[in-house]
Amino acid sequence: MLATCAAWPEPSRSDECLAAALRARGRRVDAAPWNGPFAPFAGAAAVVIRSTWDYHHAPDAYLAWLARLDAARTFNAPSLVRWNLSKAHVLDLGARGARVPRTLQAAAKAAAIADALARLDVREAVLKPLIGASGFGVERVVRGDETGALARAQAGKTLDHVLVQERVTGIEQGELAGVFFDGAFSHCLRRVPAPGEFRVNSQYGGTMQAEALPPAIVRAMAEVLALLPERPLYARVDGVAANDGFTLMELEVNEPGLGLDLVEGAGDRFADALLARLTSASETPRRPAAR
């Protein structure tokens, strides 16, 4: 079962590649929105969380849905998805050794944002909501316009806290997004913003294309992935590469676009990794129920 959402109930073009690969291997594939009836997920042999792209509008309901899923047959694991929902996971990964932009968490108040800018010693930064998707609520902020930037960020909904993050040099040329299946590198995508834009999301005119990666950057991405408490079935490691190394922007294990339709064989690699996980799970003896 591919988990989608009420806003976009049908699988994306990318996820259709996964569905086709699974069907070619004799598996039935259906899709259902996470915020619809729960019955399709209760009876599924596996649940793969894919285009649940409206979760940030109802995060509490999304967490409640995750809690109802069988962790043994949900990918990625609900525990890992819960950790990933907050963009503060970047701070966690930074504490574990990943190279990340200088970032502070602040209350969604102009004075707190101004204080964060001062502590970071920057004139300009990027505001990010703690829970958001598709660039929702992401805004530039410059000293003196904290109130205006916060108003723009809160145009869709009220925010309690935000991340204040330094702007990374080179982001205008786009982010590199390394896609991994069960820890193995599959392919890379470059997410390119529209001219004059810094957000790489499609709703802001951003585009995505396949791109070859040098081995050193693949290794750097894999090292970041190894910092997670458990290995995800799928992950997208987003960041910026420069002469002095790779800087992580986000690590996505909830509902990232994987660009399976842009890279030959990517859907097959995803399908094979999923079926290997299911085979391994079926061969592992279950513990007896507690009495």
Phi and psi in degrees as a GROMACS rama.xvg file:
@    title "Ramachandran Plot"
@    xaxis  label "Phi"
@    yaxis  label "Psi"
@TYPE xy
-91.9007  123.015  LEU-2
-83.6476  123.082  ALA-3
-115.273  -146.35  THR-4
-149.827  163.677  CYS-5
-62.786  -32.6113  ALA-6
-70.1518  -34.6648  ALA-7
-136.193  79.3621  TRP-8
-72.5247  -23.6498  PRO-9
-88.0627  148.515  GLU-10
-59.2265  147.443  PRO-11
-69.7432  167.762  SER-12
-58.7361  -38.6761  ARG-13
-63.0794  -47.8435  SER-14
-70.3453  -21.3841  ASP-15
-63.3804  -28.4232  GLU-16
-66.453  -39.8879  CYS-17
-64.7589  -45.3967  LEU-18
-59.9797  -42.881  ALA-19
-64.2001  -39.892  ALA-20
-66.5212  -38.2519  ALA-21
-69.1679  -40.5588  LEU-22
-64.7327  -36.1254  ARG-23
-64.7378  -20.6609  ALA-24
-98.6225  14.5403  ARG-25
84.8115  15.8374  GLY-26
-103.239  144.416  ARG-27
-83.697  136.958  ARG-28
-129.958  125.555  VAL-29
-125.771  170.027  ASP-30
-134.358  146.498  ALA-31
-152.829  144.86  ALA-32
-74.2898  139.101  PRO-33
-60.4638  -33.1041  TRP-34
-97.5922  34.9006  ASN-35
-118.065  -160.075  GLY-36
-57.9438  144.655  PRO-37
-83.7565  -17.3104  PHE-38
-51.9568  -42.3061  ALA-39
-59.3365  -31.9054  PRO-40
-81.6056  -32.7917  PHE-41
-64.1204  -32.6101  ALA-42
-100.8  3.6926  GLY-43
-80.4595  144.929  ALA-44
-68.3306  -28.6815  ALA-45
-155.614  147.742  ALA-46
-119.302  122.424  VAL-47
-112.133  113.938  VAL-48
-75.4888  116.226  ILE-49
-123.008  -91.3525  ARG-50
-96.5379  58.6656  SER-51
-87.4291  52.6962  THR-52
-75.4452  -4.42736  TRP-53
-106.064  12.4092  ASP-54
-60.1181  -31.5433  TYR-55
-69.8018  -13.5355  HIS-56
-81.4397  -16.2025  HIS-57
-146.096  63.0017  ALA-58
-60.98  -35.2514  PRO-59
-65.936  -41.1736  ASP-60
-65.1962  -36.8828  ALA-61
-65.2008  -43.2472  TYR-62
-62.0025  -38.9777  LEU-63
-65.4794  -38.3911  ALA-64
-64.9311  -43.8811  TRP-65
-58.5966  -39.0927  LEU-66
-66.1646  -22.8025  ALA-67
-85.1677  -14.5242  ARG-68
-77.5773  151.054  LEU-69
-77.9269  111.122  ASP-70
-59.7471  -28.9874  ALA-71
-71.5998  -19.2121  ALA-72
-130.664  27.6056  ARG-73
-116.361  134.325  THR-74
-133.333  121.943  PHE-75
-79.4158  165.307  ASN-76
-56.6432  137.449  ALA-77
-53.9548  -36.0979  PRO-78
-62.5539  -40.2725  SER-79
-71.3232  -38.0755  LEU-80
-64.4983  -42.2368  VAL-81
-58.9272  -43.5012  ARG-82
-61.4629  -35.8535  TRP-83
-80.9124  -16.9512  ASN-84
-61.0128  -37.705  LEU-85
-86.7005  132.749  SER-86
-66.8814  -8.97327  LYS-87
-67.2593  -4.87764  ALA-88
-60.7848  -23.8084  HIS-89
-64.6903  -38.6322  VAL-90
-64.844  -39.6462  LEU-91
-61.9  -46.3594  ASP-92
-66.8815  -34.482  LEU-93
-63.0044  -39.7077  GLY-94
-66.7375  -25.2809  ALA-95
-87.3689  -4.79506  ARG-96
122.197  -5.167  GLY-97
-72.5663  148.666  ALA-98
-85.7102  115.92  ARG-99
-130.618  160.713  VAL-100
-63.6756  153.107  PRO-101
-62.7943  124.662  ARG-102
-142.552  139.898  THR-103
-129.186  146.062  LEU-104
-93.3984  136.958  GLN-105
-142.006  154.098  ALA-106
-63.766  148.553  ALA-107
-78.2867  65.8646  ALA-108
-136.356  143.533  LYS-109
-57.5192  -41.8501  ALA-110
-64.591  -38.7449  ALA-111
-68.5243  -37.0114  ALA-112
-68.2611  -41.1506  ILE-113
-61.3911  -40.5419  ALA-114
-63.5907  -40.2019  ASP-115
-64.3544  -40.9838  ALA-116
-61.0536  -41.3511  LEU-117
-65.9267  -42.1787  ALA-118
-67.4671  -34.196  ARG-119
-77.6482  -14.5422  LEU-120
59.0466  48.6076  ASP-121
-129.942  150.972  VAL-122
-85.8714  -31.0829  ARG-123
-132.101  143.207  GLU-124
-150.335  -175.624  ALA-125
-118.736  130.69  VAL-126
-91.5178  134.385  LEU-127
-133.269  132.18  LYS-128
-66.4986  149.935  PRO-129
-61.8885  -38.8643  LEU-130
-121.547  117.523  ILE-131
-167.534  163.966  GLY-132
-146.285  156.257  ALA-133
58.3417  31.3202  SER-134
77.4137  7.95929  GLY-135
-59.3621  123.745  PHE-136
76.3755  5.40932  GLY-137
-85.7149  125.694  VAL-138
-143.228  152.086  GLU-139
-75.5377  147.92  ARG-140
-137.709  134.447  VAL-141
-120.706  153.774  VAL-142
-56.9503  133.534  ARG-143
97.4967  -17.7718  GLY-144
-120.584  30.4584  ASP-145
-60.5336  -40.0123  GLU-146
-65.1296  -43.7982  THR-147
-65.8082  -43.235  GLY-148
-63.5303  -41.2451  ALA-149
-65.4906  -38.7504  LEU-150
-62.2575  -40.7291  ALA-151
-66.3077  -40.6606  ARG-152
-65.2555  -31.6448  ALA-153
-95.986  15.0227  GLN-154
-62.5015  -32.4501  ALA-155
-87.5146  -36.341  GLY-156
-164.571  161.101  LYS-157
-73.6166  135.637  THR-158
-109.559  141.609  LEU-159
-89.0879  -42.721  ASP-160
-139.383  157.143  HIS-161
-137.479  163.346  VAL-162
-97.3985  137.543  LEU-163
-110.883  115.083  VAL-164
-127.579  135.317  GLN-165
-61.0459  148.04  GLU-166
-76.1366  132.261  ARG-167
-92.054  130.429  VAL-168
-61.439  132.598  THR-169
96.8477  -5.17998  GLY-170
-64.6651  -24.7146  ILE-171
-64.6962  -24.4724  GLU-172
-84.278  -2.71367  GLN-173
107.441  163.996  GLY-174
-97.7776  147.286  GLU-175
-92.1663  134.49  LEU-176
-124.542  104.584  ALA-177
-88.5523  126.811  GLY-178
-103.642  128.967  VAL-179
-124.325  140.718  PHE-180
-119.768  117.603  PHE-181
51.6441  41.8033  ASP-182
87.4824  -11.1692  GLY-183
-98.3833  134.14  ALA-184
-66.3833  132.592  PHE-185
-106.415  -56.4189  SER-186
-165.029  171.218  HIS-187
-125.191  146.27  CYS-188
-122.479  142.783  LEU-189
-103.883  123.038  ARG-190
-100.095  111.776  ARG-191
-109.099  127.02  VAL-192
-75.287  159.22  PRO-193
-68.4981  156.922  ALA-194
-53.6041  130.678  PRO-195
81.426  -0.929018  GLY-196
-111.365  149.834  GLU-197
-109.321  -16.1576  PHE-198
-84.6447  132.82  ARG-199
-92.7237  0.600517  VAL-200
-71.2887  148.947  ASN-201
-62.3765  -31.5619  SER-202
-67.5287  -14.336  GLN-203
-106.708  16.6122  TYR-204
90.2014  6.59141  GLY-205
-71.1681  153.047  GLY-206
-124.74  164.116  THR-207
-134.114  133.741  MET-208
-142.695  153.099  GLN-209
-71.04  146.905  ALA-210
-150.535  140.816  GLU-211
-76.1276  146.688  ALA-212
-118.297  141.658  LEU-213
-69.1133  148.947  PRO-214
-54.4881  -34.5216  PRO-215
-63.1273  -37.4335  ALA-216
-73.8879  -37.437  ILE-217
-59.5312  -43.7182  VAL-218
-63.4675  -40.8397  ARG-219
-63.2401  -41.249  ALA-220
-64.7923  -42.4736  MET-221
-63.4619  -35.7091  ALA-222
-65.0751  -37.3914  GLU-223
-65.1892  -45.2437  VAL-224
-60.3944  -34.1027  LEU-225
-69.0267  -12.3803  ALA-226
-78.6855  -13.2435  LEU-227
-69.0075  150.607  LEU-228
-67.9433  -21.1376  PRO-229
-147.8  154.084  GLU-230
-82.8525  122.504  ARG-231
-76.4763  154.95  PRO-232
-66.8156  -41.9132  LEU-233
-136.268  148.921  TYR-234
-156.389  151.361  ALA-235
-124.967  121.915  ARG-236
-103.64  108.742  VAL-237
-100.588  135.561  ASP-238
-173.605  -172.921  GLY-239
-123.804  132.948  VAL-240
-105.282  137.035  ALA-241
-138.666  -179.6  ALA-242
-60.6895  -28.092  ASN-243
-94.447  10.0855  ASP-244
127.245  -165.626  GLY-245
-108.632  130.04  PHE-246
-111.28  122.739  THR-247
-76.5741  130.617  LEU-248
-98.592  -47.4809  MET-249
-154.024  156.021  GLU-250
-123.412  117.734  LEU-251
-105.68  117.999  GLU-252
-128.173  16.3341  VAL-253
-102.299  -66.3055  ASN-254
-148.585  43.9887  GLU-255
-72.9023  147.625  PRO-256
-67.8321  131.987  GLY-257
-108.497  -4.98361  LEU-258
58.3537  37.0954  GLY-259
-63.4454  -27.6808  LEU-260
-79.1415  -7.4571  ASP-261
-98.7285  -10.7675  LEU-262
-132.906  120.259  VAL-263
-60.3846  131.035  GLU-264
86.5639  -7.03174  GLY-265
-65.4547  -41.2157  ALA-266
-62.5589  -37.8552  GLY-267
-65.0489  -41.1612  ASP-268
-64.7477  -39.8349  ARG-269
-63.696  -47.1379  PHE-270
-60.7031  -44.1619  ALA-271
-64.1552  -39.3222  ASP-272
-65.3345  -40.5225  ALA-273
-64.1528  -47.2643  LEU-274
-66.8254  -33.1497  LEU-275
-64.8946  -39.8361  ALA-276
-63.3401  -43.9804  ARG-277
-65.2945  -39.1191  LEU-278
-63.5602  -43.9973  THR-279
-62.236  -41.3812  SER-280
-65.052  -37.9146  ALA-281
-70.9117  -24.015  SER-282
-88.6467  -10.9072  GLU-283
-86.0871  122.307  THR-284
-60.7919  136.596  PRO-285
-82.7487  142.826  ARG-286
-70.7335  143.683  ARG-287
-63.2168  147.792  PRO-288
-62.2573  144.477  ALA-289
-66.917  143.179  ALA-290
